[in-house]
C-alpha cells in the first residue's frame, strides 16, 4: 500500500506553522502582515508574501476539511 504524502512536504517551515498561519487568516480575518507579526512574536521569521502563498495553496484544502468535520443538520 502506498503511503500518502504530506501536503506540506518540501516546505521550509513545519506543517504546524503553516496550518496555524492559514487558520488564523481564514478564521479570524487577520491581515497577512498581522499574521507575519504574530509568527514573529513566536520566533518564526516569515514574510507576508510567503503567508499569502500558503493561503492560496492550502486554504481550499483547509476549508474543505473544516466543512467535512462540521456536524450535519439533524444529527445529535
Secondary structure as the mmCIF struct_conf table of DSSP 4:
data_model
#
loop_
_struct_conf.conf_type_id
_struct_conf.id
_struct_conf.beg_label_comp_id
_struct_conf.beg_label_asym_id
_struct_conf.beg_label_seq_id
_struct_conf.end_label_comp_id
_struct_conf.end_label_asym_id
_struct_conf.end_label_seq_id
HELX_LH_PP_P HELX_LH_PP_P1 UNK A 2 UNK A 6
TURN_TY1_P TURN_TY1_P1 UNK A 7 UNK A 10
BEND BEND1 UNK A 12 UNK A 13
HELX_RH_AL_P HELX_RH_AL_P1 UNK A 15 UNK A 28
HELX_RH_AL_P HELX_RH_AL_P2 UNK A 32 UNK A 41
TURN_TY1_P TURN_TY1_P2 UNK A 42 UNK A 43
HELX_RH_AL_P HELX_RH_AL_P3 UNK A 48 UNK A 69
BEND BEND2 UNK A 70 UNK A 70
HELX_LH_PP_P HELX_LH_PP_P2 UNK A 71 UNK A 72
TURN_TY1_P TURN_TY1_P3 UNK A 73 UNK A 74
#
